[in-house]
Amino acid sequence: MTQTMTDVSYAPAFPPEPLGDSAKDKLIVALDVRTEDEALRIVDDLEDTVSFFKVGYQLFLATGMSLVRKLVTERHKRVFLDLKMDDVEETISLAVKVITGENVRFLTIHGNGATARAAKAGRGASEYPKILSVTLLTSLDHQDLNDLGLVGAKGRFANIDAYVMWRAEQAMAAGCDGLIASGTSVAMLRDKVGPRSIIVCPGIRQRDDTHDDHKRAATPFEAMAAGADYIVVGRPIRNAIDRRAKTEAIIEEMEQGIGQR
């Protein structure tokens, strides 16, 4: 028997505030920690400095929607739910329908055009969450795509740029609100998708930071100057001795990048 999508309506608890335009509103801090207490300690450390936080796999598996709700309703923070969703279409639509009632600002998917269309259908007429498609993880480079048979002599694509562009075009044609992409790809993508599409850049590191597992890192200046709307920073802030000072230094560099556009 063919299953049909359950018709359930979720109404947001309150209308989300407009996204800000200042550099500090464009910084998303990744709460890549194991517990709610650790996450809220970072939020407290950055009070009045950062208003946008990312909840990814690790923290979401540990806390579920409980922490997301606490961040939104009690702490009045904006939340980027980074789940890189990819599943059968009905599952995606139903999951996004649930998330739509939680005042989440951004949600990531990592599937094909059908995944994007299902996510958009699940959101319905709501403005949020904005559906963002991952083009290519910043932990992957040319050699990784060559190993997968995607680029190189026998690959479908000449290089990483061609692959990223193909992924971007597929996502935007399917109705995504924007893209997750390395800062090294922003200028190329911005020229293609125009000024209204959202581009969020993970893998952001200042010059003196270690790149960790990000093979295609970019600085806050480089990403913002190239046209990024938001950047995501995790470990450099999480592991800083003075988290507020580190965050303020990143915001200052972002402002410089925006000034160079």
Secondary structure, 3 states (H helix, E strand, C coil): CCCCCCCCCCCCCCCCCCCCCCHHHHEEEECCCCCHHHHHHHHHHCCCCCCEEEECHHHHHHHCHHHHHHHHHHCCCEEEEEEEECCCHHHHHHHHHHHHCCCCCEEEECCCHHHHHHHHHHHCCCCCCEEEEECCCCCCCHHHHHHCCCECCCCCECCHHHHHHHHHHHHHHCCCCEEECCHHHHHHHHHHHCCCCEEEECCECCCCCCCCCCCCCECHHHHHHHCCCEEEECHHHHCCCCHHHHHHHHHHHHHHHHHCC
